[in-house]
Amino acid sequence: MKMKLKLIGATVSIVLSGMTMNAQDGASLFKQTCSACHTIGKGKLVGPDLKGVNTKRSEAWITSFVKNAQAFGEKDADAKAMITEFGYPMPNQNVSDADIKAIIKYIGENSPTEVAQTTETAAPVVETPADPALDPANANHDDILAGLMLFSGEHRLSNKGPSCITCHNVLHGDLIAGGLLAKDLTKVYERLGAAGINGMLSAPPFPAMAASYKDSPLTEKEIFQLSAFFNDAAKNTIYQPQRTYNDNLLLYGGGVAFIIIASIILLMFIERKRKCVKEDIYKRQIKAASSK
């Protein structure tokens, strides 16, 4: 009997500890997986605000969207509209159904409740203004130039991560065309703003980007300088045509150079074939023989 009670007590303990762990997992999973792109009740970031999403969407809908937004958007009109609104699908997340359930529960428990309006005048909320010096929109020319050099790879990132131009393009007169592996970032500041870019670069949500910077995170200063550059590029796109190269000039120039080099080689070959290799020795011997 005592043994059975001990077993029951152990089972209850395990269940309770599992429930506590699940609650903690919701918070940690949200921080690790979602917080770079989403907030709960603080407005849009890279993706939509998740406040009350547990009451707006079913668990099955959220699970399908999280696991493969691209494929789900081809079947579901609401998912497709959301992808269109933000310009790209959410990357597929390597999380289990249980993890998603824990995250949904955490969002529900931490979603701010709507406060009913009353006739009483609420006291004005005094917000502390942000330091203007920390706003990329107010960055000076040196920070913008530093961001451009970090983007292009002319200046190496402090932790030796890959330069942005490897995968991304920005329309700018001082840059060559960038990579096509990921999205064009010419207008990224208009889409995401400083907070969104900061979240994206601080904790990259995309698998390829996360792997690239896992052991080489960007510093706060580098993120600020890149944000300043993205803001400047977005504002001045009309004045920044992409640097191009004259393909015809390269083709014709290469053709002319090839003809010149081939002609020189041909002339040397003809001259060598026309004359004997030891013609000079032969002439000296003939001359010596005729003089006797």
KEZA-619952 format. One record per residue (C-alpha): z, y, x. Coordinates in steps of 0.001 Angstrom, whole numbers, plus 500000, padded with zeros to 6 digits. Layout:
N
ZYX
...
//
This chain:
292
500000500000500000
500914502389502786
497687501523504532
495680502364501384
497498505696501012
496740506532504631
493075505713504097
492938507838500932
494673510702502723
492244510453505626
489283510431503246
490543513539501398
491124515247504733
487590514490505881
486125515746502591
488127518958502722
487241519568506345
483599518912505481
483764521504502698
485282524041505087
482660523225507696
479868523721505142
481222527166504251
481364528084507912
477912526603508464
476455528921505815
477652531966507728
476623530693511156
473276529391509905
472490532703508250
473349534559511448
471290532253513655
468330531681511345
468046534601508925
469801537739510184
467006538818512558
464698539427509574
466933539700506493
470013541502505268
472247540921502255
472445544149500289
471434546503503118
467728546846502389
464512545419503780
464277544542507432
461428542407508729
461582540463505474
463029541183502015
466686541862501278
468245538575500173
470886540099497921
471258537919494821
468297535703495720
470356532744494503
470182534150490955
466508535198491146
465023532007492547
465795528336492112
467108526302495005
463910524225494967
461752527392495187
463760528791498100
463678525440499911
459890525171499586
459390528737500783
461716528379503762
460223525107504952
456551526110504684
455865529551503238
452150529438504088
451459526218502209
453780527154499338
452040530530498986
448769528746498283
450318527112495213
452875529658493977
451830533147492823
455209534775493558
455287533347497078
451731534536497693
452595538037496449
455587538216498786
453505537123501776
450876539740500884
453519542452500565
454954541857504033
451639541084505695
452396537618507056
454156534427505982
457670533618507096
457624531124510005
458498527569509038
462203526992509573
463504523757511072
466483523431508743
467578520650506409
467986520873502634
471754520826503174
471485523774505585
469420525750503078
471948524972500352
474765526243502595
472829529440503338
472097530033499644
475789529580498852
476729532018501609
474224534590500291
475594534222496777
479180534678497945
478267537747500002
475833539499497690
477266542885496632
477870543050492905
476233545766490837
478710548452489895
478374549705486341
477718553456486068
480458555539484454
480606559102483225
483027559959485998
481564561746488969
482007559670492051
483152561324495227
480231561997497564
479866559526500384
479840561229503743
477700559296506168
477972559738509881
474506560694511097
472970558414513689
472618559700517211
469117561291517304
468792560231520936
468845556570519818
465997557003517335
462669555808518845
460922558464516762
462669561095518906
461982559388522239
460624561464525090
457348560947526904
458983558961529717
460385556380527286
457023556053525507
455241555579528844
457863553041529933
457313551118526679
453555551108527241
454027549701530764
456427547032529489
453949546068526782
451042545820529230
453035544012531917
452551546779534478
456348546907534597
458041543506534467
460766542895531880
464255542808533423
464836539134532571
461305538087533580
460055537379530064
456298537434529340
454682540783528584
453776541508524959
450045541939525646
449830538219526441
449895537454522699
449538540825520940
447083543695520790
447730547422520326
444875549850519806
445394552291522683
443135554099525134
445277553109528118
445302549400527298
442763546639527565
442368544435524517
445423542212524116
445900538596523134
444907537160519778
447620534495519551
449851536703517378
449597539682515018
448135543064516020
451046545478516614
449206548807516335
450918549617513019
454063547522513476
456366550578513489
455029551669510091
455617548179508678
459032547391510122
460589550631511357
463075550853514213
465614548500512588
463011545817511921
461600545943515448
465104545836516886
465916542743514811
462627541068515714
463013541648519468
466753540990519600
466533537583517902
462861536509517683
462305534547514447
458910533084515334
458970529715517153
456575530656519993
458297533985520543
461775532451520369
460812529838522970
459281532474525251
462365534697525273
465084532074524855
466221532397528466
464681535838529030
466038538195526334
464993541826526236
467583544470527014
468573547192524533
466805549797526660
463594547759526761
463668547290522984
464174551047522538
461272551866524884
458947549350523219
459904550764519797
459139554274521076
455728553105522280
454973551328518966
455944554468517041
453696556641519206
450814554167518936
451108554051515128
451146557855514829
448254558446517214
445956555518516462
443108557835515490
443198559387518969
443522556073520803
440276554075520790
440531550685522430
439376550696526023
436031548896526155
433791547733528926
429983548018529060
428953544390528751
425259545208529287
426020547032532524
428014544039533756
425190541669532779
422400543734534348
424433544553537437
425253540889537959
421593539957537525
420412542541540087
423087541451542576
422039537823542148
418360538653542794
419214540643545940
421424537896547382
418891535188546474
416078537216548141
418051537606551363
418784533880551482
415101533074550771
413836535390553536
416257533879556034
415134530386555020
411419531246555330
411939532823558742
413861529794559906
411163527410558635
408368529469560194
409850529354563650
411019526320565534
414707526124566174
414107525972569937
411057528241570028
412582530551572622
413308527652574983
409781526299574450
408208529678575296
410221529980578481
409157526524579552
405472527286578846
405710530548580728
407368528836583712
404760526089583744
401819528522583612
403178530591586491
403044527647588917
//
